[in-house]
């Protein structure tokens, strides 16, 4: 992303959230309150209503079919996992590279006993803070984690080293190099001195070995290059199963990709035939101090 303005990906996901909330086929899949918050970050008034809404679906089909629905179901799965952690007694939630995600802002009032901390680039965070109130247990930390270590960014703030925590790293690792990812997990291990959970998403390599959505069209690679947000890393399924070998101190608990999203969120309402983007997996790992 360009440091002086909010992430293009953040704006895209926020716009997709608002767009789907206004489509009767998908509105029930959008978490309550998410679209209202996202609408403060981006404007999609023109394209979210007929006759121009067809153009959005046409654009998605020309790039990554099923991407918007994938975004929403990815977020639903992550929210379910965070809520389960909070119900089990987790005391703080740290969202790294939060973008325009609304998870912390929505859950903070519901769980006043927990602390919610967002870490992101200053430009994206500045636009977000102008649109929402932080509240007593919602905290923002502006940091470029390619230049500042996560423990240093969180030092002296609301983060408690002695409290159980859940870290959310959604839609970020594919933009980092393998070395940067290893350093990030080492930093999380340093921060999680007691029990905790890490929820993160990774790209799986496509058939050609490159990190991308498996049903992406050639147009996508060009767009990511123009946005200065190319994918730099991926993780194969067999590597996910051997997670402790790469990230000592973490044990894989659960994974979810397109098939799991489909069976959990679409099949119960008879929508299992709907197209989903393929190639990104969400992992839930336990921290073993």
LOMARGU-461755 format. One line per 5 residues: number of its first residue (from 1); their letters; for each residue x negated, z negated, y of N, C-alpha, C. Coordinates in Angstrom, 1 decimal, padded with zeros to 4 digits, always signed. Each point is the difference from the previous one (the first is absolute). Layout:
NUM	A	X:Z:Y:X:Z:Y:X:Z:Y ~ ...
! end
This chain:
1	XXXXX	-000.8:+000.0:-001.2:+000.8:+000.0:+001.2:-000.9:+000.0:+001.2 ~ +000.6:+000.4:+001.2:-000.8:+000.0:+001.3:+000.3:-001.4:+000.6 ~ -001.1:-000.6:+000.4:+000.0:-001.4:+000.4:+000.9:-000.3:+001.2 ~ +000.2:+001.1:+000.9:+000.7:-000.2:+001.2:+001.5:+000.1:-000.1 ~ +000.5:+000.4:-001.2:+001.5:+000.1:-000.2:+000.4:-000.4:-001.3
6	XXXXX	+001.3:-000.4:-000.2:+000.5:-000.5:-001.3:-000.2:+001.1:-001.1 ~ -000.2:-000.5:-001.2:-000.2:+000.8:-001.2:+001.2:+001.0:-000.1 ~ -000.4:+001.3:-000.3:+001.1:+001.0:-000.3:+000.7:-000.4:-001.3 ~ -000.6:-000.5:-001.0:+000.6:-000.4:-001.2:+001.0:-001.2:+000.3 ~ -000.4:-000.9:+000.8:+001.0:-001.1:+000.4:+001.2:+000.5:+000.6
11	XXXXX	-000.2:+001.0:+000.9:+001.2:+000.6:+000.7:+000.9:+000.8:-001.0 ~ -000.7:+000.7:-000.9:+000.8:+000.7:-001.0:+000.8:-000.9:-000.9 ~ -000.5:-001.1:-000.4:+000.7:-000.9:-000.9:+001.2:-000.7:+000.7 ~ -000.3:-000.3:+001.3:+001.0:-000.7:+000.8:+001.2:+001.0:+000.2 ~ -000.4:+001.3:+000.3:+001.1:+001.0:+000.2:+000.8:+000.2:-001.2
16	XXXXX	-000.7:+000.1:-001.2:+000.7:+000.2:-001.3:+000.9:-001.1:-000.2 ~ -000.3:-001.3:+000.3:+000.9:-001.1:-000.2:+001.2:+000.1:+000.8 ~ -000.1:+000.4:+001.3:+001.2:+000.2:+000.8:+000.8:+001.2:-000.5 ~ -000.6:+001.0:-000.4:+000.7:+001.3:-000.4:+000.8:-000.3:-001.3 ~ -000.6:-000.7:-001.0:+000.7:-000.3:-001.2:+001.1:-001.0:+000.2
21	XXXXX	-000.2:-000.9:+000.9:+001.1:-001.0:+000.3:+001.3:+000.7:+000.5 ~ -000.2:+001.2:+000.5:+001.2:+000.7:+000.6:+000.5:+001.1:-000.9 ~ -000.5:+000.0:-001.2:+000.4:+001.0:-001.1:+000.8:-000.8:-001.0 ~ +001.3:+000.2:-000.2:+000.9:-000.8:-000.9:-000.5:+000.0:-001.4 ~ -000.9:+001.0:-000.4:-000.5:+000.0:-001.4:-001.1:-001.0:-000.2
26	XXXXX	-000.6:-000.5:+001.1:-001.2:-000.9:-000.2:+000.1:-001.2:+000.8 ~ +001.0:-000.2:+000.9:+000.0:-001.1:+000.9:+000.0:-001.4:-000.6 ~ +000.6:-000.1:-001.2:+000.0:-001.3:-000.7:-001.4:-000.4:-000.5 ~ -000.9:+001.0:-000.1:-001.4:-000.3:-000.5:-000.9:-000.5:+001.1 ~ +000.4:+000.1:+001.2:-000.8:-000.5:+001.1:+000.2:-001.5:+000.2
31	XXXXX	-001.0:-000.8:+000.0:+000.2:-001.5:+000.2:+000.8:-000.3:+001.3 ~ +000.9:-000.9:+000.0:+000.7:-000.4:+001.2:-000.9:-000.4:+001.1 ~ +000.3:+000.6:+001.2:-000.8:-000.2:+001.2:-001.2:+000.8:+000.1 ~ -000.5:+000.7:-001.0:-001.2:+000.8:+000.1:+000.2:+001.2:+000.9 ~ +001.1:+000.7:-000.1:+000.2:+001.2:+000.8:+000.1:-000.4:+001.5
36	XXXXX	+000.7:-001.1:+000.3:+000.2:-000.4:+001.3:-001.4:-000.3:+000.7 ~ -000.9:-000.6:-000.7:-001.3:-000.3:+000.5:-000.8:+001.3:+000.2 ~ +000.0:+000.8:-001.0:-000.7:+001.3:+000.0:+000.4:+000.9:+001.2 ~ +001.3:-000.1:+000.3:+000.6:+000.8:+001.1:-000.6:-000.4:+001.3 ~ -000.6:-001.2:+000.1:-000.6:-000.4:+001.3:-001.4:+000.6:+000.1
41	XXXXX	-000.6:+000.4:-001.2:-001.3:+000.5:+000.0:-000.1:+001.5:+000.3 ~ +001.0:+000.7:-000.6:+000.0:+001.5:+000.1:+001.4:+000.5:+000.3 ~ +000.2:+001.2:+000.5:+001.3:+000.6:+000.3:+000.2:+001.1:-000.9 ~ +001.1:-000.1:-000.8:+000.4:+001.1:-000.9:+001.5:+000.4:+000.3 ~ +000.4:-000.3:+001.1:+001.4:+000.3:+000.3:+000.4:+001.4:-000.2
46	XXXXX	-000.8:+000.9:+000.4:+000.4:+001.4:+000.0:+000.1:+000.5:-001.5 ~ -001.0:-000.3:-000.8:-000.1:+000.6:-001.3:+000.8:-000.8:-001.1 ~ +000.5:-001.2:+000.4:+000.7:-000.8:-001.0:+001.5:+000.3:-000.1 ~ +000.4:+000.9:+000.8:+001.4:+000.4:+000.0:+000.2:+001.5:-000.2 ~ +001.1:+000.5:-000.6:+000.2:+001.4:-000.2:+000.0:+000.6:+001.4
51	XXXXX	-000.4:+001.3:+000.1:-000.4:+000.9:-001.0:-001.5:+000.0:-000.3 ~ -000.8:-000.8:+000.7:-001.5:+000.1:-000.1:-000.5:-000.8:-001.2 ~ +000.8:-000.9:-000.6:-000.5:-000.8:-001.2:-000.5:+000.9:-001.1 ~ +000.6:+001.1:-000.1:-000.4:+001.0:-001.1:-001.4:+000.4:+000.2 ~ -000.5:+000.1:+001.2:-001.3:+000.4:+000.3:-001.0:-001.0:-000.5
56	XXXXX	+000.3:-001.3:+000.0:-000.9:-001.1:-000.5:-000.1:+000.2:-001.5 ~ +001.1:+000.2:-000.7:-000.1:+000.1:-001.5:-000.8:+001.3:-000.3 ~ +000.2:+001.1:+000.8:-000.8:+001.2:-000.3:-001.4:-000.2:+000.2 ~ -000.4:-000.8:+001.0:-001.4:-000.3:+000.3:-000.6:-000.8:-001.1 ~ +000.8:-001.0:-000.5:-000.5:-000.8:-001.1:-000.2:+000.8:-001.3
61	XXXXX	+000.9:+000.9:-000.3:-000.1:+000.9:-001.1:-001.2:+000.9:+000.1 ~ -000.4:+000.3:+001.2:-001.2:+000.9:+000.2:-001.3:-000.7:-000.1 ~ +000.1:-001.4:+000.0:-001.3:-000.8:+000.0:-000.1:-000.8:-001.3 ~ +000.8:-001.1:+000.0:+000.0:-000.9:-001.2:+001.5:-000.3:-000.4 ~ +000.6:+000.7:-000.8:+001.4:-000.2:-000.4:+000.2:-001.5:-000.5
66	XXXXX	+001.0:-000.6:+000.6:+000.3:-001.4:-000.4:-000.8:-001.1:+000.6 ~ -000.8:+000.4:+001.1:-000.9:-001.0:+000.6:+000.8:-001.1:+000.7 ~ +001.0:+000.3:+000.8:+000.7:-001.0:+000.7:+000.6:-001.0:-000.9 ~ +000.7:+000.4:-001.1:+000.6:-000.9:-000.9:-001.1:-000.8:-000.7 ~ -001.2:+000.6:-000.3:-001.1:-000.8:-000.6:-000.4:-001.1:+001.0
71	XXXXX	-000.1:+000.3:+001.3:-000.4:-001.0:+000.9:+001.0:-001.2:-000.1 ~ +001.2:+000.2:+000.0:+001.0:-001.0:+000.0:+000.0:-000.8:-001.3 ~ -000.1:+000.6:-001.1:-000.1:-000.7:-001.3:-001.3:-000.8:-000.2 ~ -001.1:+000.6:+000.5:-001.2:-000.8:+000.0:+000.1:-001.3:+000.8 ~ +000.7:+000.1:+001.2:+000.2:-001.2:+000.8:+000.9:-000.9:-000.7
76	XXXXX	+001.0:+000.5:-000.6:+001.0:-000.9:-000.8:-000.7:-000.8:-001.0 ~ -000.9:+000.7:-000.8:-000.7:-000.7:-001.1:-001.0:-001.0:+000.6 ~ -000.7:+000.3:+001.1:-000.9:-001.0:+000.6:+000.8:-001.2:+000.5 ~ +001.1:+000.3:+000.7:+000.8:-001.1:+000.5:+000.5:-000.9:-001.2 ~ +000.4:+000.5:-001.0:+000.4:-000.8:-001.2:-001.1:-000.9:-000.5
81	XXXXX	-001.2:+000.6:+000.0:-001.2:-000.7:-000.5:-000.3:-001.2:+001.0 ~ +000.0:+000.3:+001.3:-000.3:-001.0:+001.0:+001.1:-001.1:-000.1 ~ +001.2:+000.4:-000.1:+001.1:-001.1:-000.1:-000.2:-000.8:-001.2 ~ -000.4:+000.6:-001.1:-000.3:-000.8:-001.2:-001.1:-001.0:+000.2 ~ -001.0:+000.4:+000.7:-001.2:-000.9:+000.3:+000.5:-001.1:+000.9
86	XXXXX	+000.8:+000.3:+001.0:+000.5:-001.1:+000.9:+000.9:-000.9:-000.7 ~ +000.8:+000.5:-000.9:+000.8:-000.9:-000.8:-000.8:-000.9:-000.9 ~ -001.2:+000.4:-000.4:-000.9:-000.7:-000.9:-000.8:-001.0:+000.8 ~ +000.1:+000.0:+001.3:-000.7:-001.0:+000.8:-001.2:+000.5:+000.9 ~ -000.2:+001.4:+000.0:-001.0:+000.5:+000.9:+000.2:-000.4:+001.4
91	XXXXX	-001.1:-000.4:+000.7:+000.1:-000.6:+001.3:-000.3:+001.0:+001.2 ~ -000.7:+001.1:-000.4:-000.3:+000.9:+001.1:+000.0:+001.5:-000.5 ~ +000.4:+000.9:+000.8:+000.0:+001.4:-000.3:-000.8:+000.7:+001.0 ~ -001.0:+000.8:-000.5:-000.9:+000.8:+000.9:+000.2:+001.4:-000.3 ~ +000.4:+000.8:+001.0:+000.2:+001.4:-000.2:-001.1:+000.8:+000.7
96	XXXXX	-000.8:+000.6:-000.8:-001.2:+000.7:+000.6:+000.3:+001.5:+000.2 ~ -000.3:+000.5:+001.2:+000.3:+001.3:+000.4:+001.5:+000.2:+000.0 ~ +000.7:-000.9:+000.7:+001.5:-000.1:+000.0:+000.7:+001.2:+000.5 ~ -000.7:+000.7:+001.0:+000.7:+001.1:+000.6:+001.3:-000.4:+000.7 ~ +001.1:+000.8:-000.2:+001.3:-000.4:+000.5:+000.9:-000.6:-001.1
101	XXXXX	-000.6:-000.5:-001.0:+000.7:-000.7:-001.1:+000.8:-001.2:+000.6 ~ +001.2:-000.2:-000.5:+000.8:-001.1:+000.5:+000.1:-001.2:-000.9 ~ -000.7:+000.0:-001.1:+000.1:-001.1:-001.0:-000.2:-001.4:+000.6 ~ -001.1:-000.2:+000.7:-000.4:-001.3:+000.6:+001.0:-000.4:+001.0 ~ +000.4:+000.9:+000.9:+000.9:-000.3:+001.1:+001.4:-000.4:-000.5
106	XXXXX	+000.4:+000.6:-001.2:+001.3:-000.3:-000.5:+000.0:-001.3:-000.8 ~ -001.1:-000.2:-000.8:+000.0:-001.2:-000.8:-000.4:-001.3:+000.7 ~ -000.7:+000.1:+001.1:-000.5:-001.2:+000.7:+001.2:-000.9:+000.4 ~ +001.1:+000.5:+000.6:+001.1:-000.9:+000.3:+000.7:-000.6:-001.2 ~ +000.0:+000.8:-001.1:+000.6:-000.5:-001.2:-000.8:-001.0:-000.8
111	XXXXX	-001.3:+000.0:+000.2:-000.9:-001.0:-000.7:-000.8:-000.7:+001.0 ~ +000.6:-000.9:+000.8:-000.7:-000.7:+001.1:-001.2:-000.9:-000.5 ~ +000.1:-000.4:-001.3:-001.1:-000.8:-000.5:-001.3:+000.7:-000.3 ~ +000.1:+001.3:+000.0:-001.2:+000.9:-000.3:-000.6:+000.6:+001.3 ~ -001.3:+000.3:+000.0:-000.6:+000.7:+001.1:-000.1:+001.5:-000.4
116	XXXXX	+000.3:+000.9:+001.0:-000.2:+001.4:-000.2:-001.0:+000.6:+001.0 ~ -001.0:+000.7:-000.5:-001.0:+000.5:+000.8:-000.2:+001.5:-000.2 ~ +000.0:+000.8:+001.1:-000.3:+001.4:-000.1:-001.3:+000.3:+000.6 ~ -000.8:+000.8:-000.8:-001.3:+000.5:+000.5:+000.0:+001.5:+000.1 ~ -000.3:+000.5:+001.2:+000.0:+001.5:+000.2:-000.8:+000.4:+001.2
121	XXXXX	-000.1:+001.3:+000.1:-000.7:+000.6:+001.2:+000.7:-000.4:+001.3 ~ -000.7:-000.2:+001.0:+000.6:-000.5:+001.3:+001.1:+001.0:+000.5 ~ -000.2:+001.3:-000.1:+000.9:+001.0:+000.6:+001.4:-000.1:-000.7 ~ +000.0:+000.0:-001.3:+001.3:-000.1:-000.7:+000.6:-001.4:+000.2 ~ -000.8:-001.0:+000.0:+000.5:-001.4:+000.2:+000.6:-000.2:+001.4
126	XXXXX	-000.7:+000.7:+001.0:+000.5:-000.2:+001.3:+001.4:+000.6:+000.2 ~ +000.3:+001.1:-000.6:+001.3:+000.7:+000.1:+001.0:-000.9:-000.7 ~ -000.4:-000.6:-001.1:+000.9:-000.8:-000.8:+000.4:-001.3:+000.7 ~ -001.0:-000.6:+000.6:+000.2:-001.3:+000.7:+000.9:+000.1:+001.2 ~ +000.0:+001.2:+000.6:+000.8:+000.3:+001.2:+001.5:+000.1:-000.4
131	XXXXX	+000.2:+000.3:-001.3:+001.4:+000.2:-000.5:+000.6:-001.2:-000.7 ~ -000.8:-000.9:-000.5:+000.6:-001.2:-000.7:-000.6:-001.3:+000.5 ~ +000.7:-001.1:-000.2:-000.5:-001.3:+000.3:-000.8:-000.6:-001.1 ~ -001.1:-000.6:+000.2:-000.8:-000.5:-001.1:+000.6:-001.2:-000.7 ~ +000.6:-000.9:+000.8:+000.6:-001.2:-000.7:-001.0:-001.0:-000.3
136	XXXXX	+000.4:-001.2:-000.4:-000.9:-001.1:-000.3:-000.9:+000.2:-001.2 ~ +000.5:+000.7:-001.0:-000.8:+000.2:-001.2:-000.4:+001.4:-000.3 ~ +000.1:+000.9:+001.0:-000.5:+001.3:-000.1:-001.1:+000.3:+000.9 ~ -001.2:+000.3:-000.5:-001.2:+000.1:+000.8:-000.6:+001.4:-000.2 ~ -000.6:+000.5:+001.1:-000.6:+001.3:+000.0:-001.5:-000.1:+000.3
141	XXXXX	-000.8:+000.7:-000.9:-001.5:+000.0:+000.2:-000.4:+001.4:+000.1 ~ -000.6:+000.4:+001.2:-000.4:+001.4:+000.2:-001.5:+000.1:-000.5 ~ -000.2:+000.9:-000.9:-001.4:+000.1:-000.5:-000.1:+001.3:-000.7 ~ -001.2:+000.6:+000.1:-000.4:+001.2:-000.7:-000.8:-000.4:-001.2 ~ +000.5:+000.0:-001.2:-000.6:-000.6:-001.1:-001.2:+000.9:-000.6
146	XXXXX	-000.2:+001.1:+000.6:-001.2:+000.8:-000.3:-001.2:-000.5:+000.8 ~ +000.3:-000.9:+001.0:-001.1:-000.5:+000.8:+000.0:-001.5:+000.0 ~ +001.1:-000.7:-000.3:+000.0:-001.4:+000.0:+000.4:-000.5:-001.4 ~ -000.7:-001.0:-000.6:+000.4:-000.5:-001.2:+001.4:-000.8:+000.1 ~ +000.8:+000.1:-001.0:+001.3:-000.6:+000.0:-000.1:-001.5:+000.2
151	XXXXX	-000.9:-000.7:-000.7:-000.1:-001.5:+000.3:-000.3:-000.3:+001.4 ~ -000.9:+000.8:+000.6:-000.3:-000.2:+001.4:+001.2:+000.3:+000.9 ~ +000.8:+001.0:-000.3:+001.2:+000.3:+000.8:+001.0:-001.1:-000.1 ~ +000.1:-000.7:-001.1:+001.0:-001.0:-000.2:-000.5:-001.4:+000.4 ~ -001.3:-000.1:+000.2:-000.6:-001.3:+000.3:+000.6:-000.6:+001.4
156	XXXXX	+000.3:-001.3:+000.0:+000.5:-000.6:+001.2:+001.4:+000.2:+000.4 ~ +000.7:+000.7:-000.9:+001.4:+000.3:+000.3:+001.0:-000.8:-000.9 ~ +001.1:+000.7:-000.3:+001.0:-000.7:-000.8:-000.3:-000.1:-001.5 ~ -000.9:+000.8:-000.5:-000.3:+000.1:-001.4:-000.6:-001.3:-000.5 ~ +000.5:-000.5:-001.1:-000.5:-001.3:-000.6:-000.7:+000.3:-001.3
161	XXXXX	-001.3:-000.3:-000.1:-000.8:+000.2:-001.3:+000.5:-000.8:-001.1 ~ +000.7:-001.1:+000.3:+000.4:-000.9:-001.1:+001.4:+000.2:-000.4 ~ +000.7:+001.0:+000.5:+001.4:+000.3:-000.3:+000.1:+001.2:-001.0 ~ +000.9:+000.0:-000.9:+000.3:+001.1:-000.9:+000.5:+001.2:+000.9 ~ -000.4:+001.2:-000.4:+000.3:+001.1:+000.8:+000.3:+001.3:-000.8
166	XXXXX	+000.7:+000.9:+000.6:+000.2:+001.3:-000.5:-000.5:+001.0:+001.0 ~ -000.9:+000.9:-000.4:-000.5:+001.1:+000.9:+000.8:+001.3:-000.4 ~ +000.4:+000.7:+001.0:+000.7:+001.3:-000.2:-000.9:+001.1:+000.6 ~ -000.4:+000.9:-000.8:-000.9:+001.1:+000.5:+000.7:+001.3:-000.4 ~ +001.0:+000.4:+000.8:+000.9:+001.2:-000.4:-000.5:+001.2:+000.7
171	XXXXX	-000.1:+001.1:-000.7:-000.3:+001.3:+000.6:-001.3:+000.0:+000.8 ~ -001.0:-000.7:-000.3:-001.2:-000.1:+000.7:-001.3:+000.4:-000.8 ~ -000.1:-000.4:-001.2:-001.2:+000.2:-000.8:-000.4:+001.4:-000.1 ~ +001.0:+000.9:-000.1:-000.4:+001.4:-000.2:-000.7:+000.6:+001.2 ~ +000.0:-000.7:+001.1:-000.7:+000.5:+001.2:-001.4:-000.6:+000.1
176	XXXXX	-000.4:-000.9:-000.9:-001.3:-000.7:+000.0:-000.9:+000.6:-001.1 ~ -001.3:-000.2:+000.2:-000.9:+000.4:-001.1:+000.0:-001.0:-001.1 ~ -000.6:+000.3:-001.1:-000.1:-001.0:-001.1:-000.8:-001.2:+000.5 ~ -001.0:+000.2:+000.7:-000.8:-001.1:+000.5:+000.8:-000.9:+000.9 ~ +000.8:+000.6:+000.9:+000.8:-000.8:+000.9:+001.1:-000.8:-000.7
181	XXXXX	+000.6:+000.6:-001.1:+001.0:-000.7:-000.8:-000.6:-001.2:-000.7 ~ -001.2:+000.2:-000.6:-000.7:-001.1:-000.7:-000.3:-001.1:+001.0 ~ -000.4:+000.3:+001.2:-000.3:-001.0:+001.0:+001.3:-000.7:+000.4 ~ +001.1:+000.7:+000.1:+001.3:-000.6:+000.4:+000.4:-001.0:-001.1 ~ -000.1:+000.3:-001.3:+000.5:-000.9:-001.0:-001.0:-001.2:-000.1
186	XXXXX	-001.2:+000.2:+000.3:-001.0:-001.1:+000.0:+000.4:-001.0:+001.1 ~ +000.5:+000.6:+001.2:+000.4:-000.8:+001.1:+001.3:-000.8:-000.4 ~ +000.9:+000.7:-000.6:+001.2:-000.7:-000.4:-000.3:-001.2:-001.0 ~ -000.9:+000.3:-001.0:-000.4:-001.1:-000.9:-000.6:-001.1:+000.7 ~ -000.8:+000.3:+001.1:-000.6:-001.1:+000.8:+001.1:-000.8:+000.7
191	XXXXX	+001.1:+000.6:+000.4:+001.0:-000.6:+000.8:+001.0:-000.8:-000.9 ~ +000.2:+000.5:-001.2:+000.9:-000.6:-001.0:-000.7:-001.0:-000.8 ~ -000.2:-001.2:+000.6:-000.8:-001.1:-000.7:+000.9:-000.7:-001.0 ~ +001.3:+000.2:+000.1:+001.0:-000.6:-000.9:+000.7:+001.1:-000.7 ~ +001.1:-000.2:-000.7:+000.8:+001.0:-000.6:+000.6:+001.0:+000.9
196	XXXXX	+000.2:+001.2:-000.4:+000.6:+001.0:+000.9:+000.3:+001.3:-000.7 ~ +000.5:+000.9:+000.7:+000.4:+001.3:-000.5:-000.5:+001.1:+001.0 ~ -000.3:+001.1:-000.5:-000.3:+001.2:+000.8:+000.9:+001.1:-000.5 ~ +000.7:+000.6:+001.0:+000.9:+001.1:-000.3:-000.6:+001.2:+000.7 ~ -000.3:+001.1:-000.7:-000.7:+001.1:+000.7:+000.4:+001.3:-000.7
201	XXXXX	-000.1:+001.1:+000.8:+000.3:+001.3:-000.5:-001.2:+000.9:-000.1 ~ -000.1:+000.8:-001.0:-001.1:+001.0:-000.1:+000.5:+001.3:-000.4 ~ -000.8:+001.0:+000.3:+000.3:+001.4:-000.5:-000.6:+000.2:-001.3 ~ +000.6:+000.7:-000.9:-000.5:+000.5:-001.2:-000.6:+001.4:+000.2 ~ -001.1:+000.3:-000.6:-000.5:+001.4:+000.2:+001.0:+001.0:-000.6
206	XXXXX	+000.1:+001.1:+000.7:+000.8:+001.1:-000.5:-000.8:+000.7:-001.1 ~ +000.6:+001.1:-000.6:-000.6:+000.7:-001.1:-001.4:+000.6:+000.4 ~ -000.1:+000.3:+001.3:-001.3:+000.6:+000.5:-001.0:-001.1:+000.3 ~ +000.4:-001.3:-000.2:-001.0:-001.1:+000.3:+000.1:-000.5:+001.4 ~ +000.7:+000.6:+000.9:+000.0:-000.4:+001.4:+001.1:-001.1:+000.2
211	XXXXX	-000.2:-000.9:+000.9:+001.0:-001.0:+000.3:+001.1:+000.6:+000.9 ~ +001.2:+000.2:-000.6:+001.1:+000.6:+000.8:+001.3:-000.3:-000.8 ~ +001.1:+000.2:+000.6:+001.3:+000.0:-000.7:+000.0:+001.2:-000.9 ~ +000.4:-000.3:-001.3:-000.1:+001.1:-001.0:+000.9:+001.2:+000.2 ~ +001.1:-000.3:+000.8:+000.9:+001.2:+000.3:-000.1:+000.4:+001.4
216	XXXXX	-001.2:-000.3:+000.6:-000.2:+000.5:+001.4:-000.3:+001.5:+000.1 ~ +000.4:+000.6:+001.0:-000.3:+001.4:+000.2:-001.3:+000.1:+000.8 ~ -000.6:+001.2:+000.0:-001.3:+000.2:+000.7:+000.1:-000.3:+001.5 ~ +001.1:+000.0:+000.6:+000.2:-000.3:+001.4:-000.4:-001.4:+000.3 ~ +000.1:-001.0:-001.0:-000.2:-001.4:+000.3:-001.5:-000.2:+000.3
221	XXXXX	-000.9:+000.5:-000.7:-001.4:-000.2:+000.2:-000.4:+000.4:+001.4 ~ +000.6:+001.1:+000.5:-000.3:+000.5:+001.3:+000.5:-001.0:+001.1 ~ +001.2:-000.5:-000.3:+000.6:-000.9:+001.0:-000.7:-001.3:+000.1 ~ -000.4:-000.6:-001.2:-000.8:-001.2:+000.0:-001.3:+000.2:+000.8 ~ -000.6:+001.1:-000.2:-001.3:+000.3:+000.7:+000.3:+000.0:+001.5
226	XXXXX	+001.1:+000.7:+000.5:+000.3:+000.1:+001.4:+000.3:-001.4:+000.5 ~ +000.6:-000.9:-000.8:+000.3:-001.3:+000.5:-001.2:-001.0:-000.1 ~ -001.1:+000.5:-000.5:-001.2:-000.9:-000.2:+000.3:-001.1:-000.9 ~ +000.9:+000.2:-001.0:+000.3:-001.0:-001.0:+000.0:+000.6:-001.4 ~ -001.2:+000.5:-000.4:-000.1:+000.6:-001.4:-000.1:-001.1:-001.0
231	XXXXX	+000.4:+000.3:-001.2:-000.1:-001.0:-001.1:-001.5:+000.0:-000.5 ~ -000.6:-001.2:-000.3:-001.4:-000.1:-000.3:-000.2:-000.6:-001.4 ~ +001.0:-000.6:-000.6:-000.2:-000.6:-001.3:+001.3:+000.0:-000.8 ~ -000.3:-000.2:-001.3:+001.1:-000.1:-001.0:-000.4:-000.8:-001.2 ~ +001.0:-000.4:-000.8:-000.3:-000.9:-001.2:+000.8:+000.5:-001.2
236	XXXXX	-000.7:+000.3:-001.0:+000.6:+000.5:-001.3:+000.8:-001.2:-000.7 ~ +000.9:+000.4:-000.8:+000.8:-001.0:-000.7:-000.9:-000.9:-000.9 ~ -000.9:+000.5:-000.6:-000.9:-000.8:-000.9:-000.8:-001.0:+000.8 ~ -000.4:+000.4:+001.3:-000.7:-000.9:+000.8:+000.9:-001.1:+000.5 ~ +001.3:+000.2:+000.2:+000.9:-001.0:+000.4:+000.1:-001.1:-001.1
241	XXXXX	+000.0:+000.4:-001.3:+000.0:-000.9:-001.1:-001.2:-000.9:-000.1 ~ -001.1:+000.5:+000.6:-001.3:-000.7:+000.0:-000.3:-000.6:+001.3 ~ +001.0:-000.4:+000.7:-000.1:-000.5:+001.4:-001.1:-001.1:+000.2 ~ -000.1:-001.0:-000.9:-001.0:-001.0:+000.2:-001.4:+000.5:-000.1 ~ -000.2:+001.1:-000.6:-001.4:+000.5:+000.0:-000.5:+000.5:+001.4
246	XXXXX	+001.0:+000.6:+000.7:-000.4:+000.4:+001.3:+000.2:-001.1:+001.1 ~ +001.0:-000.8:-000.2:+000.3:-001.0:+001.0:+000.0:-001.4:-000.7 ~ -001.2:-000.6:-000.2:+000.0:-001.3:-000.7:+000.9:-001.0:+000.7 ~ +000.6:-000.8:-000.8:+000.9:-001.0:+000.5:+001.5:+000.4:+000.2 ~ +000.3:+001.2:-000.4:+001.3:+000.5:+000.1:+000.5:+000.5:-001.4
251	XXXXX	+001.2:-000.3:-000.3:+000.6:+000.4:-001.3:+001.3:+000.8:+000.2 ~ +000.1:+001.2:-000.5:+001.1:+000.9:+000.2:+001.3:-000.7:-000.7 ~ +001.0:+000.0:+000.7:+001.3:-000.6:-000.5:+001.1:+001.1:-000.2 ~ +000.0:+001.0:+000.9:+001.1:+000.9:+000.0:-000.4:+001.3:+000.7 ~ +000.5:+001.1:-000.4:-000.1:+001.3:+000.7:+001.3:+000.6:+000.1
256	XXXXX	+000.2:+000.9:+001.1:+001.2:+000.7:+000.1:-000.3:+001.3:+000.7 ~ +000.5:+001.1:-000.5:-000.1:+001.3:+000.6:+001.4:+000.7:-000.1 ~ +000.0:+001.3:+000.1:+001.3:+000.7:+000.2:+000.9:-000.3:-001.2 ~ -000.4:+000.0:-001.2:+000.9:-000.3:-001.1:+000.6:-001.4:+000.1 ~ -000.8:-001.0:+000.4:+000.5:-001.4:+000.1:+001.0:-000.1:+001.2
261	XXXXX	-000.4:+000.7:+001.1:+000.9:+000.0:+001.1:+001.4:+000.6:-000.3 ~ -000.1:+001.1:-000.8:+001.2:+000.7:-000.3:+000.9:-000.9:-000.9 ~ -000.6:-000.6:-001.0:+000.8:-000.8:-001.0:+000.6:-001.3:+000.7 ~ -000.8:-000.6:+000.9:+000.4:-001.3:+000.6:+001.0:+000.2:+001.2 ~ -000.2:+001.0:+000.8:+000.8:+000.1:+001.2:+001.0:+001.2:+000.0
266	XXXXX	-000.3:+001.0:-000.7:+000.9:+001.2:+000.0:+001.0:+000.1:-001.2 ~ -000.6:-000.3:-001.2:+000.9:+000.2:-001.2:+001.2:-000.9:+000.0 ~ +000.0:-001.2:+000.5:+001.2:-000.8:-000.1:+001.2:+000.5:+000.8 ~ -000.3:+000.9:+001.0:+001.1:+000.6:+000.8:+000.1:+001.5:-000.4 ~ -000.6:+000.4:-001.1:+000.2:+001.4:-000.4:-000.8:+001.0:+000.8
271	XXXXX	-001.0:-000.4:+000.7:-000.8:+000.9:+000.9:-001.3:+000.3:-000.6 ~ -000.2:-000.2:-001.3:-001.3:+000.2:-000.6:-000.5:+001.5:+000.1 ~ +000.9:+000.9:+000.3:-000.4:+001.4:+000.1:-000.7:+000.4:+001.3 ~ +000.0:-001.0:+000.9:-000.5:+000.4:+001.4:-001.6:+000.1:-000.1 ~ -000.5:+000.9:+000.8:-001.4:+000.3:+000.0:-000.8:-001.1:+000.7
276	XXXXX	-001.1:-000.4:-000.6:-000.9:-001.0:+000.5:-001.4:+000.6:+000.1 ~ -000.7:-000.3:+001.0:-001.5:+000.4:+000.1:-000.7:-000.7:-001.2 ~ -001.0:+000.6:-000.5:-000.7:-000.5:-001.1:-001.5:-000.1:+000.3 ~ -000.6:-001.1:-000.5:-001.5:-000.1:+000.2:-000.5:-001.3:+000.6 ~ +001.0:-000.8:+000.5:-000.4:-001.3:+000.6:+000.5:-001.1:-000.9
281	XXXXX	-000.8:-001.0:-000.3:+000.4:-001.2:-000.8:-000.2:-001.2:+000.8 ~ +001.0:-001.0:-000.2:-000.1:-001.3:+000.6:-000.5:-001.0:-001.1 ~ -001.0:-000.8:+000.3:-000.5:-000.9:-000.9:+000.2:-001.4:+000.5 ~ +000.4:-001.0:-000.9:+000.1:-001.4:+000.3:-001.1:-000.7:-000.8 ~ -000.9:-000.6:+000.7:-001.1:-000.7:-000.7:+000.0:-001.5:+000.4
286	XXXX	-000.4:-000.8:-001.0:-000.1:-001.5:+000.3:-001.4:-000.3:+000.3 ~ -000.2:-000.9:+000.9:-001.3:-000.5:+000.4:-000.4:-001.2:-000.9 ~ -001.1:+000.1:-000.7:-000.4:-001.1:-000.9:-001.2:-000.6:+000.6 ~ +000.1:-001.1:+000.8:-001.1:-000.6:+000.7:-001.1:-000.5:-001.0
! end
